[in-house]
Amino acid sequence: MDPQGKVAVVSGGNSGLGEGGVKRLLADGATVVSLDVAGAAPEGAETIGCDVSDENSVKSAVDEVLDRHGRIDILLNNAGIGGISAIASEEGPGDMDLFRRIVGVNLIGATQVVAHVAHAMTKNAPSGPDGERGVIVNSCSIASFEGQEGMSAYTASKSALHALTLVWARDLGKYGIRVNGVAPGLMDTPMVAGLPEPMIEVLLQDNEFPRRAGRADEYADVVDFLIRTPLINAEVIRLDGGARPPARAKWATG
């Protein structure tokens, strides 16, 4: 699908990888609406306040996009949060409130956005030689493949989103809607900006090449490729410099 003249929704588009996606879609000539809980979208995009973990908030935001623009052609399903907690220790069970909060945003929230946006996409007129009605790109993670120690909730949410990419492609193919995903490794985003430098070095040591954090514009390049390439469907592409994280990371903060 050519983004030129299309209407794109980006969840979590006011910062980080989502912001990179917003900027690329704007440059490609799309009308872009960011659904986010805080902040403002890049210049040229619109922002609608939305808590993806609240289905009423998602429905209201999608309805507002449709009221403004009449349709949604592209969804970058990006909103997410992180957090670390072992499932149990000698001190007690893991933090189940944190688990529910992460899954509530990263999995339930992502699913609610797809449900409401994809429903709107089914009503679009076919576009292009293949008759596409919509394209959805999920932000997964390399934790979808190799979750590390302490990452129960994040791994559960991102692994499920990875698996659902195929299921949703099968659900929506009959309507001319494709679903793919991107699985970033360590990226230079606000989510990791506060990590100590020794931890960053350890997290990058398993990258084959290049041994650095990824950039939002590189993520946006992959999103753009998936949007524009009709034959790619139900795939999740790793963006991680060949990294295969170990079972646990050790670092010194002193």
Sequence and secondary structure as in RCSB ss.txt:
>XXXX:A:sequence
MDPQGKVAVVSGGNSGLGEGGVKRLLADGATVVSLDVAGAAPEGAETIGCDVSDENSVKSAVDEVLDRHGRIDIL
LNNAGIGGISAIASEEGPGDMDLFRRIVGVNLIGATQVVAHVAHAMTKNAPSGPDGERGVIVNSCSIASFEGQEG
MSAYTASKSALHALTLVWARDLGKYGIRVNGVAPGLMDTPMVAGLPEPMIEVLLQDNEFPRRAGRADEYADVVDF
LIRTPLINAEVIRLDGGARPPARAKWATG
>XXXX:A:secstr
   TT EEEEETTTSHHHHHHHHHHHHTT EEEEEESSS   TT EEEE  TTSHHHHHHHHHHHHHHHS   EE
EE       B SEETTEE  HHHHHHHHIIIIIIHHHHHHHHHHHHTTS  BTTTTB EEEEEE  GGGT   TT
BHHHHHHHHHHHHHHHHHHHHHGGGTEEEEEEEE SBSSHHHHTS HHHHHHHHTT SSS S B HHHHHHHHHH
HHH TT  S EEEESTT    S       
